[in-house]
């Protein structure tokens, strides 16, 4: 038994040792398992990083593909420009051949007359001889003038061809080569490279000038356009010295000696907001970084928030027509594109020929778009619009009775019918749409099956004998043409009309505007002191609240909160101007007048303007406790039929949110981020940024520029908005 017990104990001891070894192995396996799990976690994180990187690379590929598509479009546009140029060259050649033919014909006639003169000279008097000699001198002078014109046309055509080819080559070059140096012909793919080149090669340190003078974005735009204008005149931008060539100028350039002249910089004038060089890419890519340290020096800590973001806006419901907004993320304005005035008058003529074709194509599309009866029904159904014109025309008999009236852009002819009904002796209705001119003619006749069961009988027929017209109500002539070409269609006495009437207004007053045509008709066809209806126009603006966005809708969709969609929709809206109707209760600030036009005396160039204004909370909004959030700026316009001409019954046509809605609605510019506003200055200290909930703004300082765009009948709008927490 003792031996068996000892064996059992030894066996138990052996089993215990084996169990200890197994436990050790289990512990080791557990440790390895933990290490493997740790490695798996690390690999999972690495995989996530790879997926994120892959997503970023895919976005980069998408951006590159988008840029490539843009380049292909630019190349296609360049090709189209070249085709237009070739067409212009062919036109110039045809003109040249025609001039040569006329010259040859005159020379042949002269030779024939000379031979006849020699044959009959013995029987002719001295007076006949003198007349023939004078005619010979005249023909020789005309021949010399024709030769000069031919040489000029050839020279300008060659220069124009070279310039167009250069532009096409530039457009078809690499992506980044579009930023032209301010002083020489070098091009760069980034503004920092351009300004480094200007600093090292031309002693023009742009960033140092900006910093030393504390220039804002507008002043930087002015500086660049000023320098380009001086270089075009071959003058030193800093000292004004003139040179005979650009090479001499570049050799002379030096560091600026003094910035101020009589206390002002030489580029102070707002004329330098107008781009000197057509389609200056530098102006579109220019970015100025504000120094945060400098902001601390300003009391109230003004902070730029709620800007309209960069991008060319397009009305969603009006494809092909452009109302663009060009604004940097820091709220600074990029001035719109203007056509650079060329010095060579003959080159201007060559350019004008191509531009005229583009304008004609646009006008054909523009007038064609008004061939839809739906548009005219919408306008006629706009009681605010139509009633205003009817009241102004029919309510002022002393103005219209016996008057001759010109209706520019007559459409269906409703204004002409009002004028005829008011007692006008003659109405000429002009419209560029062939279809609408035909419709207006039919309306003037009005067939017997119309709902009124009678003819309007107001159409003037040039072929009717004068005796038949006496005592007749047929006073309207409808002419299919543009106002600028009216004289080519019918004989119109210079400044022969008593009254000019037109409904020319577009969205935001000037978009898709016919105002230039109206001003042309005023200057060429209206009598001195004649009446223009309407005779005033004013653009106004105000800030709007949350109700002016789609956010309230998305916050409660059948009881569900979809505000995430609303935020994305609002962010998208901030990229484009939107035409929509705002309710008066959604206006949160006082109304500001941006600009007023006197249509009886204004010039076409006055259509371009920059307005600076301030917006403060309205009295109704100021009574609301807490802060009021401003989500953007809304613009509208009023036109006036004032007592200057409408003495019996002045009328105002308003598209204001405080008036009945019109088909023009209002034009809405939504901020990327709303701005907190309050009537009184915040007492929470200056550490918070102005326009935030902690430091509400007491005022919005705004600057809006509206100018005619390079695309015919379009406008560019730039917006700058700064939140101010106290008066500065």
C-alpha positions as a printed Julia matrix, in Angstrom:
728×3 Matrix{Float64}:
   0.0     0.0      0.0
   2.79    2.4      0.91
   4.42    1.75    -2.4
   1.14    2.3     -4.22
   0.59    5.55    -2.3
   4.04    6.76    -3.23
   3.45    5.93    -6.87
   0.16    7.75    -6.8
   1.79   10.81    -5.21
   4.54   10.76    -7.8
   1.95   10.48   -10.54
  -0.02   13.37    -9.05
   3.17   15.42    -8.83
   3.88   14.63   -12.49
   0.37   15.59   -13.48
   0.7    18.85   -11.54
   3.9    19.69   -13.37
   2.19   18.92   -16.67
  -0.77   21.11   -15.66
   1.57   23.99   -14.78
   3.21   23.69   -18.17
  -0.2    23.69   -19.87
  -1.21   26.83   -17.9
   2.02   28.53   -18.93
   1.35   27.65   -22.57
  -2.23   28.96   -22.22
  -0.94   32.23   -20.77
   1.54   32.52   -23.62
  -1.21   31.83   -26.16
  -3.46   34.44   -24.52
  -0.63   37.0    -24.72
  -0.08   36.17   -28.39
  -3.82   36.44   -29.01
  -3.82   39.94   -27.46
  -0.86   40.94   -29.62
  -2.67   39.63   -32.71
  -5.82   41.58   -31.77
  -3.69   44.71   -31.32
  -2.18   44.17   -34.76
  -5.69   43.68   -36.2
  -6.81   47.02   -34.69
  -3.74   48.75   -36.11
  -4.38   47.24   -39.54
  -8.05   48.34   -39.35
  -7.01   51.93   -38.62
  -4.49   51.78   -41.46
  -7.22   50.47   -43.76
  -9.53   53.33   -42.74
  -6.75   55.85   -43.45
  -6.24   54.25   -46.84
  -9.96   54.51   -47.59
  -9.98   58.19   -46.59
  -6.91   58.81   -48.75
  -8.56   56.94   -51.62
 -11.66   59.14   -51.24
  -9.52   62.27   -51.3
  -7.69   61.05   -54.39
 -11.01   60.3    -56.12
 -12.18   63.83   -55.32
  -8.92   65.15   -56.78
  -9.49   63.07   -59.9
 -13.03   64.48   -60.18
 -11.74   68.04   -59.82
  -9.04   67.37   -62.42
 -11.66   65.94   -64.81
 -13.84   69.02   -64.24
 -10.9    71.34   -64.95
 -10.06   69.32   -68.05
 -13.64   69.71   -69.28
 -13.36   73.45   -68.65
 -10.14   73.6    -70.67
 -11.79   71.73   -73.51
 -14.65   74.22   -73.46
 -12.16   77.11   -73.5
 -10.4    75.5    -76.45
 -13.73   75.12   -78.23
 -14.56   78.77   -77.52
 -11.17   79.76   -78.91
 -11.87   77.76   -82.05
 -15.23   79.49   -82.41
 -13.52   82.88   -82.0
 -11.08   81.92   -84.73
 -13.96   80.99   -87.04
 -15.62   84.33   -86.33
 -12.32   86.07   -87.06
 -11.98   84.17   -90.35
 -15.49   85.26   -91.27
 -14.55   88.85   -90.48
 -11.43   88.59   -92.63
 -13.53   87.31   -95.52
 -15.9    90.23   -95.0
 -12.96   92.67   -95.06
 -11.66   91.07   -98.26
 -15.08   91.41   -99.87
 -15.23   95.05   -98.76
 -11.76   95.65  -100.18
 -12.7    94.1   -103.51
 -15.85   96.21  -103.64
 -13.82   99.38  -102.97
 -11.36   98.43  -105.69
 -14.21   97.78  -108.13
 -15.82  101.14  -107.36
 -12.47  102.84  -107.8
 -11.87  101.06  -111.12
 -15.34  102.0   -112.36
 -14.79  105.65  -111.49
 -11.42  105.66  -113.22
 -12.95  104.15  -116.37
 -15.73  106.75  -116.31
 -13.16  109.49  -115.85
 -11.06  108.24  -118.78
 -14.15  108.05  -120.98
 -15.2   111.56  -120.02
 -11.66  112.83  -120.65
 -11.69  111.35  -124.13
 -15.05  112.9   -124.79
 -13.74  116.19  -123.51
 -10.75  116.03  -125.86
 -13.03  115.26  -128.8
 -15.34  118.17  -128.12
 -12.86  120.57  -126.55
 -12.92  122.97  -129.5
 -16.63  123.59  -129.1
 -16.58  123.79  -125.28
 -16.3   126.92  -123.21
 -13.62  127.71  -120.65
 -16.15  127.14  -117.86
 -16.7   123.54  -118.95
 -12.95  123.04  -119.01
 -12.6   124.35  -115.47
 -15.44  122.1   -114.23
 -13.84  119.03  -115.76
 -10.47  119.91  -114.27
 -12.08  120.29  -110.84
 -13.82  116.95  -111.25
 -10.48  115.41  -112.18
  -8.88  116.81  -109.01
 -11.82  115.54  -106.96
 -11.5   112.04  -108.42
  -7.78  112.0   -107.78
  -8.36  113.02  -104.14
 -11.03  110.36  -103.72
  -8.68  107.82  -105.28
  -5.98  108.72  -102.77
  -8.47  108.49   -99.88
  -9.59  105.07  -101.08
  -5.99  103.88  -101.21
  -5.45  105.1    -97.64
  -8.62  103.35   -96.45
  -7.55  100.14   -98.18
  -4.15  100.28   -96.47
  -5.77  101.03   -93.12
  -8.23   98.13   -93.45
  -5.42   95.75   -94.42
  -3.27   96.91   -91.51
  -6.06   96.69   -88.94
  -7.15   93.29   -90.26
  -3.62   91.92   -89.95
  -3.25   93.29   -86.42
  -6.65   91.94   -85.44
  -5.88   88.5    -86.86
  -2.57   88.43   -84.98
  -4.26   89.47   -81.75
  -7.07   86.91   -82.08
  -4.56   84.16   -82.83
  -2.55   85.19   -79.78
  -5.69   85.09   -77.62
  -6.65   81.67   -78.99
  -3.13   80.37   -78.32
  -3.26   81.72   -74.79
  -6.66   80.11   -74.16
  -5.42   76.77   -75.53
  -2.22   76.87   -73.46
  -1.69   75.25   -70.05
  -4.18   75.8    -67.26
  -2.08   78.13   -65.22
  -0.64   80.35   -67.9
  -3.42   82.91   -67.83
  -2.09   85.45   -65.31
  -0.34   88.18   -67.29
   2.44   90.19   -65.65
   1.6    93.82   -64.91
   4.66   95.07   -66.8
   5.82   92.52   -69.38
   4.42   89.65   -71.46
   5.29   86.89   -68.97
   2.42   84.65   -67.84
   2.1    82.64   -64.63
  -0.12   79.92   -63.24
  -0.47   81.42   -59.77
  -0.76   84.97   -58.44
   2.01   84.45   -55.87
   4.44   83.56   -58.68
   3.31   86.61   -60.66
   3.83   88.98   -57.73
   7.23   87.41   -56.9
   8.23   88.06   -60.5
   6.98   91.66   -60.31
   8.95   92.21   -57.08
  12.25   90.74   -58.31
  12.17   91.85   -61.95
  10.16   95.09   -61.85
  10.68   96.47   -58.3
   6.92   96.2    -57.65
   6.33   94.51   -54.27
   2.57   94.16   -54.28
   2.19   92.53   -50.87
   4.43   95.09   -49.17
   2.41   97.95   -50.69
  -0.82   96.31   -49.51
   0.57   95.86   -46.0
   2.14   99.32   -45.67
  -0.95  101.15   -46.93
  -3.46   98.76   -45.35
  -5.27   98.34   -48.68
  -8.62   96.58   -48.72
  -9.76   94.39   -51.58
 -11.3    97.24   -53.6
  -8.1    99.28   -53.28
  -6.06   96.3    -54.52
  -8.3    96.06   -57.57
  -7.8    99.8    -58.18
  -4.01   99.47   -57.78
  -3.75   96.66   -60.36
  -5.91   98.49   -62.91
  -3.98  101.73   -62.3
  -0.64  100.0    -62.92
  -1.94   98.31   -66.08
  -3.24  101.65   -67.41
   0.09  103.39   -66.73
   2.06  100.58   -68.4
  -0.23  100.77   -71.44
   0.73  104.46   -71.72
   4.41  103.48   -71.25
   4.62  105.47   -68.01
   6.23  104.58   -64.72
   3.47  103.84   -62.23
   5.37  105.35   -59.29
   6.89  108.54   -60.76
   4.87  109.05   -63.96
   7.85  109.36   -66.32
   6.96  108.48   -69.93
   9.01  106.3    -72.3
   8.95  105.44   -75.97
   8.88  101.67   -75.5
   7.95   99.08   -72.92
  11.55   97.85   -72.83
  12.77  101.28   -71.71
   9.98  101.44   -69.14
  10.88   98.03   -67.65
  14.53   99.07   -67.44
  13.53  102.24   -65.58
  11.16  100.71   -63.0
  12.23  101.35   -59.42
  11.0   101.01   -55.88
   8.31  103.53   -55.03
   9.56  106.75   -53.46
   6.26  107.96   -52.05
   2.75  106.6    -52.2
   0.68  109.68   -51.43
   0.2   112.69   -53.7
  -1.67  115.53   -52.02
  -2.64  113.12   -49.27
  -4.12  110.5    -51.67
  -2.8   107.52   -53.6
  -2.96  108.06   -57.39
  -5.34  105.1    -57.8
  -7.93  106.54   -55.39
 -10.49  107.29   -58.14
 -13.29  104.69   -58.46
 -12.67  104.66   -62.21
  -9.94  102.11   -61.47
 -12.57   99.65   -60.21
 -13.25   99.16   -63.9
 -10.89   96.46   -65.24
  -8.41   98.03   -67.64
  -7.68   94.75   -69.41
 -10.57   92.75   -70.76
 -11.07   89.41   -68.95
  -8.14   90.08   -66.6
  -7.62   86.66   -64.96
  -5.57   88.24   -62.18
  -8.63   90.14   -60.93
 -10.65   86.92   -60.8
  -7.99   84.97   -58.9
  -6.9    87.79   -56.6
  -7.17   86.98   -52.88
  -6.22   89.22   -49.97
  -5.72   87.63   -46.55
  -6.8    89.84   -43.67
  -4.36   90.04   -40.78
  -6.07   88.97   -37.57
  -3.74   91.14   -35.53
  -4.9    94.24   -37.36
  -8.52   93.44   -36.55
  -7.72   93.63   -32.87
  -6.9    97.3    -33.25
 -10.41   98.11   -34.39
 -12.93   98.79   -31.67
 -15.95   96.52   -31.75
 -14.0    93.71   -33.49
 -15.69   93.92   -36.91
 -15.68   90.51   -38.51
 -16.58   89.74   -42.09
 -19.3    87.1    -42.06
 -22.22   86.1    -44.19
 -20.69   86.78   -47.56
 -22.12   85.64   -50.84
 -19.69   82.95   -51.96
 -17.76   83.02   -55.2
 -19.35   81.87   -58.42
 -21.25   83.05   -61.47
 -24.93   82.85   -60.58
 -27.53   81.77   -63.08
 -31.27   82.1    -62.64
 -32.46   78.52   -62.5
 -35.69   79.31   -64.36
 -34.0    81.28   -67.12
 -31.38   79.01   -68.73
 -28.81   80.72   -70.88
 -29.21   84.14   -69.3
 -26.66   85.16   -66.75
 -26.91   87.27   -63.61
 -23.53   86.64   -62.05
 -22.24   87.25   -58.55
 -18.47   87.43   -58.1
 -17.41   87.68   -54.47
 -14.49   86.31   -52.49
 -14.97   84.28   -49.32
 -13.53   87.11   -47.24
 -16.39   89.29   -48.37
 -14.27   91.42   -50.69
 -15.61   92.42   -54.04
 -14.23   91.36   -57.38
 -15.23   94.04   -59.84
 -16.98   92.82   -62.98
 -15.63   92.51   -66.45
 -15.6    95.48   -68.78
 -14.45   95.8    -72.39
 -11.03   97.41   -72.58
 -11.03  100.47   -74.82
  -8.44   99.99   -77.56
  -6.35  102.9    -78.77
  -6.35  101.95   -82.43
  -9.61  103.27   -83.89
  -9.42  100.91   -86.85
  -8.88   97.95   -84.58
 -12.0    99.09   -82.74
 -13.9    98.85   -86.02
 -12.62   95.33   -86.63
 -13.56   94.28   -83.08
 -16.96   95.91   -83.41
 -17.73   93.82   -86.46
 -17.2    90.57   -84.56
 -18.93   91.88   -81.43
 -21.89   92.98   -83.53
 -22.34   89.44   -84.8
 -22.26   88.05   -81.26
 -24.72   90.7    -80.08
 -27.01   89.99   -83.02
 -26.99   86.28   -82.18
 -27.77   87.03   -78.55
 -30.51   89.49   -79.49
 -32.08   86.94   -81.83
 -32.2    84.44   -78.98
 -33.36   87.14   -76.54
 -36.24   88.35   -78.7
 -37.04   84.76   -79.65
 -37.47   83.88   -75.97
 -40.26   86.47   -75.82
 -42.2    84.66   -78.55
 -43.79   82.49   -75.87
 -47.33   83.58   -75.01
 -46.84   82.23   -71.49
 -44.36   85.01   -70.69
 -46.74   87.68   -71.98
 -49.68   86.2    -70.1
 -47.61   86.33   -66.92
 -46.75   90.0    -67.53
 -50.29   90.98   -68.49
 -51.63   89.12   -65.44
 -49.3    91.15   -63.22
 -51.89   93.7    -62.1
 -49.35   95.85   -60.24
 -47.35   96.25   -63.45
 -50.17   96.63   -65.95
 -52.36   98.82   -63.74
 -49.45  101.18   -63.09
 -48.87  101.73   -66.82
 -52.61  101.97   -67.53
 -53.14  104.55   -64.75
 -50.12  106.59   -65.85
 -51.22  106.65   -69.5
 -54.99  106.96   -69.17
 -54.84  109.13   -66.04
 -52.85  111.95   -67.67
 -54.86  113.22   -70.65
 -52.91  116.49   -70.9
 -49.8   114.43   -71.69
 -51.25  111.87   -74.13
 -54.07  113.71   -75.9
 -52.96  114.41   -79.49
 -49.39  113.25   -78.73
 -47.12  111.14   -80.91
 -45.96  108.11   -78.9
 -43.09  105.63   -79.34
 -43.53  102.25   -77.58
 -40.17  100.46   -77.28
 -40.49   96.7    -76.8
 -44.24   96.65   -77.35
 -44.81   92.89   -76.93
 -48.56   92.29   -77.28
 -49.03   96.04   -77.8
 -50.94   96.68   -74.57
 -49.15   99.97   -73.83
 -49.76  101.16   -77.39
 -53.46  100.33   -77.01
 -53.56  102.34   -73.77
 -51.86  105.27   -75.54
 -54.29  105.14   -78.47
 -57.21  104.96   -76.05
 -55.81  107.97   -74.18
 -56.06  110.06   -77.37
 -52.6   109.8    -78.94
 -52.58  110.98   -82.55
 -49.96  108.44   -83.65
 -48.31  105.46   -81.9
 -45.28  103.63   -83.3
 -44.9   100.24   -81.56
 -41.47   98.63   -81.91
 -40.51   95.04   -81.05
 -37.5    92.93   -81.98
 -39.5    89.68   -81.98
 -41.0    88.95   -85.39
 -43.72   86.83   -83.83
 -44.75   89.44   -81.27
 -44.72   92.2    -83.89
 -47.12   90.06   -85.92
 -49.24   89.42   -82.83
 -49.37   93.13   -81.98
 -50.48   93.83   -85.54
 -53.3    91.29   -85.21
 -54.27   92.72   -81.83
 -54.48   96.16   -83.43
 -56.95   94.8    -85.99
 -58.66   92.3    -83.63
 -60.74   89.93   -85.8
 -64.55   89.85   -85.56
 -64.54   86.5    -83.73
 -62.71   87.91   -80.7
 -64.44   87.76   -77.31
 -65.25   91.47   -77.4
 -67.23   90.86   -80.6
 -65.73   93.92   -82.23
 -62.49   95.09   -83.82
 -60.04   97.21   -81.89
 -59.54   99.14   -85.14
 -56.47  100.97   -83.89
 -53.89   99.76   -86.41
 -52.35  102.34   -88.72
 -51.99  101.19   -92.32
 -49.46  103.09   -94.45
 -51.26  101.94   -97.63
 -54.63  103.46   -96.73
 -55.37  106.68   -98.58
 -55.1   109.84   -96.51
 -58.78  110.67   -97.12
 -59.83  107.38   -95.53
 -57.75  108.08   -92.42
 -59.43  111.32   -91.53
 -61.53  110.87   -88.43
 -60.32  107.27   -88.02
 -59.08  105.74   -84.77
 -56.37  103.8    -86.63
 -53.29  105.31   -85.01
 -50.91  102.4    -84.24
 -48.02  101.37   -86.49
 -46.25   98.11   -85.52
 -42.63   97.81   -86.68
 -40.54   94.65   -86.36
 -37.08   95.97   -85.49
 -34.83   97.02   -82.65
 -35.09  100.62   -81.5
 -31.52  101.21   -82.68
 -32.52  100.23   -86.25
 -35.91  101.94   -86.45
 -34.7   104.48   -89.02
 -33.74  101.63   -91.32
 -37.32  100.29   -91.33
 -39.46  103.42   -91.53
 -38.89  107.12   -91.93
 -38.93  108.68   -88.49
 -38.29  112.4    -87.98
 -35.29  113.17   -85.8
 -36.52  113.81   -82.23
 -40.1   113.77   -83.48
 -42.02  111.97   -80.67
 -43.77  113.66   -77.76
 -43.82  110.61   -75.46
 -41.6   107.55   -75.11
 -43.12  104.64   -73.18
 -41.48  101.3    -72.43
 -41.69   98.46   -69.95
 -37.96   97.72   -70.05
 -37.25   96.56   -66.48
 -35.72   93.15   -65.74
 -34.95   91.2    -62.61
 -33.0    93.35   -60.17
 -34.05   96.19   -62.55
 -31.06   95.86   -64.91
 -30.79   92.13   -65.65
 -31.83   91.3    -69.23
 -32.44   95.02   -69.48
 -33.62   96.98   -72.54
 -32.57  100.22   -70.86
 -29.77  100.9    -73.37
 -32.31  100.66   -76.22
 -34.68  102.99   -74.38
 -31.92  105.55   -73.83
 -30.98  105.33   -77.52
 -34.6   105.93   -78.52
 -34.8   108.84   -76.07
 -31.71  110.53   -77.55
 -32.64  109.96   -81.21
 -36.43  110.02   -81.4
 -37.83  111.95   -78.41
 -38.4   115.69   -78.72
 -36.33  117.95   -76.45
 -38.26  118.11   -73.19
 -40.44  115.17   -74.27
 -41.85  112.75   -71.71
 -40.37  109.34   -70.93
 -42.56  106.86   -69.02
 -41.48  105.85   -66.45
 -39.02  108.66   -65.76
 -37.31  107.42   -62.57
 -36.05  104.07   -61.27
 -34.57  103.19   -57.88
 -32.86  100.04   -56.58
 -33.37   99.32   -52.87
 -32.28   96.6    -50.47
 -32.67   95.2    -46.96
 -31.61   92.25   -44.81
 -33.93   89.29   -44.39
 -34.37   86.67   -41.68
 -34.8    82.92   -41.49
 -38.29   83.08   -43.01
 -36.71   84.2    -46.28
 -34.95   80.83   -46.61
 -36.24   77.26   -46.95
 -35.06   76.33   -43.44
 -38.49   76.59   -41.73
 -39.96   74.11   -44.23
 -37.24   71.51   -43.65
 -37.4    71.85   -39.88
 -40.93   70.43   -39.82
 -41.82   68.04   -42.64
 -44.94   66.24   -41.49
 -43.63   66.4    -37.94
 -40.09   65.25   -38.81
 -36.96   67.41   -38.53
 -35.05   67.48   -41.84
 -33.02   70.58   -41.07
 -29.86   68.85   -42.35
 -31.37   69.1    -45.84
 -32.33   72.73   -45.23
 -28.76   73.64   -44.32
 -27.44   72.05   -47.5
 -30.09   73.8    -49.62
 -29.26   77.14   -47.99
 -25.54   76.56   -48.57
 -26.27   75.93   -52.24
 -28.45   79.04   -52.44
 -25.53   81.11   -51.13
 -23.68   80.42   -54.38
 -26.28   81.99   -56.66
 -28.72   84.89   -56.62
 -32.31   83.64   -56.43
 -35.46   85.29   -57.8
 -38.33   84.72   -55.39
 -41.01   86.55   -53.39
 -40.21   87.49   -49.79
 -42.9    88.28   -47.26
 -42.66   91.67   -45.57
 -42.46   90.05   -42.13
 -39.22   88.34   -43.18
 -37.43   91.71   -43.58
 -35.38   92.32   -40.42
 -33.47   95.53   -41.22
 -34.26   99.03   -42.35
 -34.5    99.64   -46.09
 -31.53  101.25   -47.87
 -31.52  103.06   -51.22
 -28.7   101.71   -53.39
 -29.03  103.86   -56.5
 -31.51  106.09   -58.33
 -31.74  106.72   -62.07
 -33.2   109.78   -63.79
 -34.27  108.24   -67.08
 -34.89  111.63   -68.66
 -31.24  112.66   -68.42
 -29.02  109.67   -67.48
 -26.26  108.33   -69.74
 -25.82  104.68   -70.63
 -22.55  104.51   -68.68
 -24.48  105.33   -65.49
 -25.99  101.85   -65.61
 -22.76  100.71   -63.92
 -22.51  101.76   -60.29
 -21.16  100.88   -56.85
 -23.25  101.58   -53.75
 -22.05  101.62   -50.13
 -24.73  101.5    -47.45
 -25.43  100.42   -43.89
 -28.19   98.17   -42.58
 -29.49   98.32   -39.02
 -32.3    96.37   -37.41
 -35.78   97.69   -38.12
 -37.89   98.92   -35.22
 -40.1    95.83   -35.33
 -37.11   93.48   -35.24
 -35.4    95.48   -32.49
 -38.33   94.85   -30.13
 -37.8    91.07   -30.31
 -35.8    89.91   -27.25
 -32.39   88.37   -27.86
 -30.53   88.45   -31.14
 -32.05   88.61   -34.62
 -30.38   86.54   -37.32
 -29.89   88.08   -40.76
 -29.63   85.41   -43.46
 -28.91   87.61   -46.49
 -29.71   90.72   -48.54
 -32.72   91.15   -50.82
 -32.87   93.72   -53.65
 -35.9    95.18   -55.42
 -36.76   98.27   -57.45
 -39.35  101.03   -57.78
 -40.12  102.95   -60.97
 -41.87  106.29   -60.91
 -44.21  108.09   -63.28
 -43.61  111.38   -61.47
 -45.43  114.71   -61.69
 -42.64  115.98   -63.91
 -44.65  114.48   -66.8
 -47.71  112.88   -65.17
 -49.16  116.02   -63.66
 -52.74  114.81   -63.2
 -51.93  111.38   -61.77
 -48.39  110.42   -60.71
 -47.92  106.66   -60.26
 -45.32  104.46   -58.54
 -44.67  100.87   -59.65
 -43.04   99.03   -56.73
 -41.64   95.49   -56.55
 -41.03   95.83   -52.8
 -41.68   92.98   -50.34
 -43.99   95.47   -48.6
 -46.17   95.77   -51.73
 -48.27   93.31   -53.7
 -46.09   90.67   -55.47
 -45.13   91.18   -59.1
 -43.69   88.87   -61.74
 -40.29   90.48   -61.05
 -40.4    89.15   -57.44
 -37.21   90.16   -55.59
 -33.56   89.18   -56.04
 -32.17   87.32   -53.03
 -28.51   86.97   -52.0
 -28.15   84.42   -49.18
 -25.18   84.53   -46.78
 -23.06   81.42   -46.29
 -23.53   81.9    -42.54
 -26.23   84.03   -40.91
 -25.2    87.15   -38.97
 -26.45   87.78   -35.45
 -27.74   91.33   -34.99
 -29.0    93.33   -32.02
 -30.13   96.9    -31.46
 -27.64   97.55   -28.65
 -23.93   96.75   -28.51
 -23.0    93.53   -26.69
 -21.54   93.91   -23.19
 -19.8    90.53   -23.23
 -16.43   91.99   -24.15
 -14.43   92.11   -27.37
 -13.09   88.54   -27.39
 -16.02   87.22   -29.44
 -16.27   87.8    -33.18
 -18.75   90.36   -34.41
 -21.9    88.89   -35.89
 -21.93   85.88   -33.58
 -24.44   85.04   -30.85
 -21.91   86.14   -28.2
 -21.19   89.46   -29.91
 -24.14   90.48   -32.15
 -23.59   93.08   -34.83
 -25.32   96.42   -34.47
 -24.86   97.19   -38.15
 -24.04   95.58   -41.49
 -21.71   97.61   -43.68
 -22.39   96.63   -47.29
 -20.98   97.42   -50.69
 -22.7    96.25   -53.87
 -21.57   96.82   -57.46
 -23.85   96.23   -60.43
 -22.35   96.53   -63.92
 -23.09   95.36   -67.42
 -21.37   92.04   -68.1
 -19.34   91.18   -71.18
 -22.26   88.97   -72.26
 -24.85   91.18   -73.93
 -27.88   92.13   -71.76
 -26.39   90.42   -68.67
 -25.07   91.99   -65.49
 -22.4    91.2    -62.92
 -23.15   91.8    -59.25
 -20.49   91.83   -56.53
 -21.36   91.9    -52.85
 -19.26   92.74   -49.79
 -20.79   92.52   -46.31
 -19.08   93.25   -42.98
 -20.59   92.76   -39.55
 -19.89   95.68   -37.2
 -20.47   95.28   -33.48
 -20.24   99.01   -32.73
 -19.89  102.35   -34.55
 -16.37  102.81   -35.83
